[in-house]
């Protein structure tokens, strides 16, 4: 199956993570919809030439039947960071987006990036 760029809406949060080796955890989520079923959406980390964490929102066809109906999706990715993150870059079908990161107070140690 071919991996293609997808498009969506984004949210990112950063919090201190006392339960892992890295002091911070960043949660990036994407949501959107496809006009048919049969797609699996996912976020993947990309290499970056600058300090911003970079990701791509992609999708690939599955072997599921293809029905013409609105198929909503939401995907989330957790990554560890050595520093507090204020912005992330997400590349999708419409181009690059710089998303402001909401910094949260310390949460329970649940990040297992």
C-alpha positions as CSV (number, residue, x, y, z in Angstrom):
1,X,0.0,0.0,0.0
2,X,1.3,3.5,-0.9
3,X,1.7,6.1,1.8
4,X,0.3,9.5,0.9
5,X,0.0,12.9,2.6
6,X,-3.3,13.4,4.4
7,X,-4.8,16.6,5.8
8,X,-6.3,17.4,9.2
9,X,-6.6,19.7,12.2
10,X,-3.9,19.7,14.9
11,X,-3.4,20.1,18.6
12,X,-0.1,19.8,20.6
13,X,0.5,19.7,24.3
14,X,3.7,19.5,26.4
15,X,4.0,18.6,30.0
16,X,6.7,17.7,32.5
17,X,7.1,13.9,32.7
18,X,8.5,12.7,35.9
19,X,8.0,9.0,34.9
20,X,10.5,8.8,32.1
21,X,14.1,9.5,31.3
22,X,13.3,12.7,29.4
23,X,11.9,15.6,31.4
24,X,9.1,16.5,29.0
25,X,6.5,14.7,26.9
26,X,4.8,16.2,23.8
27,X,1.5,14.9,22.6
28,X,0.6,15.7,19.0
29,X,-2.9,14.8,17.8
30,X,-4.5,15.1,14.4
31,X,-8.2,14.8,13.4
32,X,-10.0,14.9,10.1
33,X,-12.1,12.8,7.8
34,X,-12.0,10.8,4.5
35,X,-14.8,10.7,2.0
36,X,-14.6,6.9,2.0
37,X,-13.6,4.1,4.3
38,X,-10.5,2.1,3.8
39,X,-7.8,4.5,4.9
40,X,-5.5,4.3,8.0
41,X,-4.2,7.7,9.1
42,X,-1.0,8.1,11.2
43,X,1.6,10.7,12.3
44,X,5.2,10.0,11.7
45,X,8.3,11.9,13.0
46,X,10.5,13.5,10.4
47,X,14.1,14.7,10.7
48,X,14.4,18.5,11.0
49,X,17.2,20.9,10.0
50,X,16.2,23.4,12.7
51,X,15.1,23.1,16.4
52,X,11.4,22.4,15.7
53,X,10.1,18.9,16.1
54,X,8.7,17.9,12.7
55,X,6.0,15.4,11.8
56,X,4.0,14.3,8.8
57,X,0.3,13.4,8.7
58,X,-0.1,10.5,6.3
59,X,-2.5,7.8,5.3
60,X,-2.5,4.5,3.5
61,X,-5.1,2.3,1.9
62,X,-6.1,-0.8,3.8
63,X,-7.7,-4.0,2.6
64,X,-11.0,-3.0,4.2
65,X,-14.0,-2.6,1.9
66,X,-14.3,0.9,0.4
67,X,-17.7,2.5,1.3
68,X,-18.6,6.0,0.2
69,X,-19.3,7.6,3.6
70,X,-17.7,10.2,5.8
71,X,-15.0,8.3,7.8
72,X,-13.7,10.4,10.7
73,X,-10.2,9.8,12.2
74,X,-8.1,10.9,15.1
75,X,-4.5,9.9,15.7
76,X,-2.1,10.8,18.6
77,X,1.6,10.5,18.9
78,X,3.7,10.9,22.1
79,X,7.3,11.9,21.9
80,X,9.8,12.6,24.6
81,X,11.8,15.9,24.7
82,X,14.8,17.1,26.7
83,X,13.5,20.7,26.6
84,X,10.1,22.3,26.9
85,X,8.5,22.6,23.4
86,X,6.6,25.7,22.3
87,X,6.0,24.8,18.6
88,X,5.9,21.8,16.3
89,X,5.9,21.6,12.5
90,X,3.4,19.3,10.8
91,X,3.5,18.6,7.0
92,X,0.4,17.5,5.3
93,X,-1.4,17.6,2.0
94,X,-1.9,21.3,2.2
95,X,1.8,22.1,3.1
96,X,3.6,22.9,6.4
97,X,1.9,24.1,9.5
98,X,3.6,25.4,12.6
99,X,1.4,24.5,15.6
100,X,1.6,26.3,18.9
101,X,2.1,23.8,21.8
102,X,0.0,24.3,24.9
103,X,2.2,23.8,28.0
104,X,0.4,22.0,30.7
105,X,1.3,21.4,34.4
106,X,2.8,18.1,35.4
107,X,0.5,15.2,34.7
108,X,0.6,11.6,36.0
109,X,3.6,9.7,34.6
110,X,1.9,8.1,31.6
111,X,4.1,9.0,28.6
112,X,5.7,6.0,27.1
113,X,6.9,7.5,23.8
